[in-house]
Amino acid sequence: MNRIERIEHWGDTHHPKWVDIVRIGLGIFLCYKGIDFLRNMGIMTELISGKLSYGSFFIVMLGHYIVFAHILGGIFLTLGAFTRFACLIQIPILLGAIIFINFSQDVLRPYSGFILSILVLLLLVYFLVAGNGPIAFSFDEKEEKVKK
């Protein structure tokens, strides 16, 4: 059994059902943030262009990637399908938000986005390791039943 299979096995055996409610809530929150970023695309691209000195095409593509990853990843997390893939496409966005955007703002103020970004990043890393859990619409289980 290689390392990835052992991590998946550990995630499948050590996953309480109440954590699935957290996963579903995280997915809904990420979908909401994706739609919010889509509605405020101009503000988001101005914020990104203020921190990164790349061309406008790169900034626009990065903004669309953020929106696409949040909406698609949020839907996948909510359903419990392709959970690890959804976490993988979200983690670079959260790392960028923590390093470039939120860390430069006032970190210690109440209701700081920095703390929320760290919480979401930690949850994404947890679900990357633990997987989708027992309450999920998983394509993997259906493929295994067909093979048997």
Number of C-alpha atoms within 10 A of each C-alpha: 7 6 8 10 10 11 15 15 15 14 19 16 11 11 16 13 11 11 16 22 13 15 26 21 15 20 26 21 18 24 24 15 17 23 16 13 21 18 12 11 16 13 12 18 19 13 14 20 16 12 12 12 10 11 9 11 9 13 19 18 12 15 19 17 15 21 22 18 22 27 24 18 28 28 22 25 32 25 20 24 19 19 27 22 14 24 25 16 18 22 19 13 18 21 15 14 18 19 12 16 17 20 15 11 12 11 13 10 10 8 9 14 19 21 17 13 18 16 13 18 21 14 17 26 17 15 24 20 19 21 28 27 22 16 16 20 17 17 11 10 11 10 10 9 8 7 7 5
